Amino acid sequence: MADDDRDTIKRDFDEAVNMSASELQEWLDTDESQSVGQKSGGSGESTGHESGRRIVEILRKKKGDLTDDDLAHMKKVHGYVQRHLAQEPAKEDVEGSRWRYSLMNWGHDPLKKK
């Protein structure tokens, strides 16, 4: 992968993910985190929760240690966060919403200022 592509993916990921590795790990350990998201294949873990665990691993890596698989997941995260932000509920308590909880599983807290 070209360095320019890697830099763009990293920049987009950093824009989308506004939680630190420790904040995200702490969130993933909550019941609220585990209560949202689509579960596939009979697994007890949602897609977003699984993604969150992967994001924690990525956040703990140095830029030079990122693999092509990491970069592909980083692109996926950016796309998910952008799509999900566009679906913000109009008249709902965002703080305790499933919408926010789902975004947080993907490393983005919409109430947090970066």
N, C-alpha and C positions, 0 to 999 in steps of 0.2 A: 504494500500500500504506500502511495506517495506521501511524503512528509506533510505536504499541504493538506491532504485529505485527513491525515491523522490530527493535525493541528485544528482543523475545522471541527472535526468530531469532538475533540477534547473541549474546545471552546463552547460548542453547543451543549455538551453534557454538563459542563460547569455552570452554564446559564440555567439549565433545567433543574439540576440537583442543588438545592439550597440548604440541605441538612448535612451535618458532618457525619463521619462514619460512626462516632460514638452516639450522636443524637439518633441516627437511624437505627442502630443496633438496639438502643434502649426502647425506641418506639416499637420495633418488631417483636419485642418481648411482651407487649401488652395484649390484653384480651381484645381491645378495640382494633388493633392491627389485624389480628387473626379472624375478626368477625366479618371482614369485607373481602370482596373479590371473587372472581370466578375460579372454581375448582375444576380441574380436568382429570379425567382418567381415574376417578374414585379416590384421588389423593386427598389427604386432609389439609393440604396446604394450597392456598390460592396462587395463581400465576403472579400476582403483584407481590405477595409475600416472598415467594421464591426469588423474584427479581430483586427485591430489597436486600436479601442476603447476598446476592451477587454484586449489587451496587456497593455494599459495605466492603467487600473484597477489593473491588476496583478502586474505591476511594483510598484504600490503604496501600495501594501500589504506587511506585514512582512512575512517572510518565514513560520513561524508557523501558519499563518492564511490562507495559500493556501489550497483550497479544492481539492478533487479528480478531479472535473470538470476543475479547474484552471490548474492542472497538465496535464490533457489530452490535453487542449488547448496549453500548453507550448510545449508538444511533437509535436503537429501539426505544430506549428510555426517553431520549429527547422527543421523539415522535409521539410517544404515549402522553407525556406531560403536556405537550402543545395541544394535542387533540382534547385531552381531558379538561384543560383550563378553559377551552372554548365552550365547554358544557356546564359552566358554573351555574348552580341553581339560582333562580331569580329571587324567590321569596322563601328562603330557608335559613335556619340558623347554621351558618357555614361552619362554625367552630366545632360542633358535634356531629357534623354530617358525614354520611357514608362517602360522599364525593371527596371531602377533605381527607378522610382516612385512607381512601384508595390512593389518592395522590401521594400521601405521606409514605405509603408502602413503596412507592417508586422514587422516594427521596426528595419530594417537593412538598413543603408545607406552604399552602397559599396564604397563610396568615403571617408568615415570617418575612421580615424585610431582610434582604441579603446584604 
